Amino acid sequence: MITSFDPLDGVLALCLTVAALACLYDRHLVRACCCFVGFALAMTLSWWRLGAPWLAVAELLLGALLTGLCFFYALGRVARGASSPLKYDTFSDAWPRTIARALLALGWLVMVGGAIRYVIPDMAYSPAEQPLLLAGVMMAAGALSAFALHRHLVRRLLAFNILGSGVFILLAGLAGTSAAAQVLIGVGLCVAWLGSMLGALLIRQLMHLQGADSLGGDGDSKERAT
């Protein structure tokens, strides 16, 4: 458990939060995936700071490298001759639907905040003393909100990974980085990578069979000029 404030942990927590939010809400899909790679690198440093070097290595390989490649493959940026590489998605829903999705996202935020208030009461009174735990809360809440807000499948796959990372940070903050906890988190990282790989393969297959509209994009499936 992180019990005292460390300036380096504070900077790292800020980097994690900013990278996660950029990954979840940047409308340029390629840039959002680049932000995910930066986020995974920050997670690697976080595991090192938490005294879990094996998790740092796993995050570097499974998160930054392999999962990052999955996202670029889903966007059609890895395989040669991939049809309709994706760049942008934009909001174009009717106002009632947009408001309903925003309220659902707000509901997720309230639920996460309430759960943290009762599960980790110490953090509610001294959040600055546990910056990485606070970053984990922000990551989980932001990912749940993005999952409710976005319909685009690539966006939801990004949110799935950010949510998993937030949960793993919270687990490490609560249970420490004992051997058992590291094994549990390591298995979670493997499952998240396998899920991302399967998701990327399904996205490309849908793109090949039905075009970009099959991804449930938030707006036009046509590319914009960069």
N, C-alpha and C positions, 0 to 999 in steps of 0.2 A: 504494500500500500504506500502511495506517495503521501508523506505526512508534512513536508515543509516546502516552502516556495523556493524554486531554483530559477534564476533568470534564464538559463539555457533551456530549461523545460518550458518556461513561459513563451520564449521565442518559437520553440519547436511546436508548441500547441497552437500558437497563432498561425504558423505556416500550414499546419494540418487543416485547420478550420478554413483558412482562405482557399487553399488548394481544393478542398472538398466542395466548397460552395461554388467555386469557379467551374469545377468538373460537372456539378449538377445543373448549373443554370446558364452557362455560356451557350449562346444559341449557335455558335459555330461548332459542329460536331467534331471535326478533326482537332480543333484547339481544345475542346473539352476532353478528348482522349489524351492529348498531350498533358493536360493538367492532371489527369489520373495517374500518368507515369510519374509526374513530380510528386503527387500525393503518396504514391507507393514508396518512393525514395524517402520521403519524410517519415513514413511509417517504419521504414527500415531503421532510421536513426532513433525513432521512438523505442523500438524493441531493444536496441543497444543500450539506450539510456535506462530502460527498465531492468537491465541485467539479464536479458534473454538473447544471447548472441546467435543461438540456433534459429530462433524465430526471425532474427534480423536477416540471416542468410536465406531462410525460406521465403520471407517477404520480398527480398531482392529478386530471387529467381521466379517464384510463383506469381508475385504481384506485379513488380515493375516490368519484368521481361516477358513472361508467358501470357499473363492476363492482358498486358498492354498490347501484345501482338494479336490477341483474340479480338480486341476492339478495333484495331486497324484492319484486320481481316474482315470484320463485320462491315466496315465502311468501304470495303473494296479497294483498300490501299496497299494490300500485300500481294494478293494473287494477281498474276499478269492476266490481262484481258478480262478482268472482272467487269460485269455489266453495271452501269449506273452507279458509279461511286458517289457516296453521299457527302455533302458538305454542310448544309444548313437545315434547320427546321424552325418554323416560326409559329406563333400563336395566331389562330384565326377562328377560334370557336365562337359560337354565339355567347352573349354576355351571361345568360342564365346558367349555361353549362360551366363557363369559366368561374363564375361566382361559387357554384356548388363545389367545384373541385378545389377552389381556394379555401372554402370553409372546411372541407375534408382535411386539407393539409394543416389548417389551423387546429383542427381537432386532434390530429396526430401529435402536434407540438404540445398541446395541453396534456394529453395522456402521458407522453414521455416525461414532461415536467413533474406531473403528479407522482409517477412511479419513482422517479429519482428522489423526490422529496421524502418518500417513506422508506425507500430501500437504502438510500445513502443520506441519512439526515445530516451528517457532519458536513457534507459538501454544500448543503443549502446555506449554512452559516459561515463557511470559510472556503468559497470556491477558488480564491486566488492561491490557496495553499496546495491545490491539486490541479494544476493547469492541464495535464494530459487527460485526467478524468473529465474535466470540463469540456475539453476538446472532443472526447468520445461522446459525450452527451449531445454536443452540437452536431457532430457527424451523424449520429443515429437519428436525431430529430430532423435534420435537413434532408437526409436520405428518405425517410418516411414521407416527408412533405413532398419531395420531388416525385416519389413514386405515385402519390395521389394526384399530383398536378400534371405530370406528363403522361401522354399516351404513346409516345414514340418508343419502340422496343429497345433501341440502343440506349435511350435515356434511362429506361427502367433497368436495363442490365448494369449500367453505371451505378444507379441508385442501390441496386442489390449488393454490389461490391463495397460501396461506401458504408452501407448499413452494417455489413459483416465486420468491417474494420472497426467501426465504432463500438460494436458489441464486444469484440475481442479486447479492445483497450479497456473497456469497463470491466470485463472479466479479470484481466490482469491487475487492474487497480484494486479490485475487491479481494481476489484470491491470491494475489502475488504471482511470482513467476517461478513457482516450484516446478519440479520435474513433471508432476501430474498435470499441472495447469498448462505447461508448455506443450505437452503431448496433445492435450485437448484442443488447444488453439492451433497447433500444427495440423491436426486432422481437419479442423475447420478451414484452414487456408487451402488445403488440398481439395476439399469439397467445393469451395468457392471457385477455385480455378477450373475444376471439371465442369461446374455449372456454367461458368463464363464461356468455356470452349464449346459446350453444347449449344448455348444460346447464340454464339457467333455463327456456328454452322447452320442453325435453323434460320437465322436472319438472312444469311446469304442464299439459302434455298428458297425462302419466301421471295426475296428480291428476284431470283432467277425465274420463278414460276409466275409471280403475280405483279412484280414491279414494286416501286417504293411505296405505293398506296397501302400495300399489305402490312407495312410496319406501323400503321396507325399513327402517322406523323401528326404533329400539332398544326401543321399548315401545309403549304404546297410541297409536293414531292419533287418539283423541278429544282434544279440547281440554280444558284445565283452566281453571278460573277464574283470572283474573289477580289 
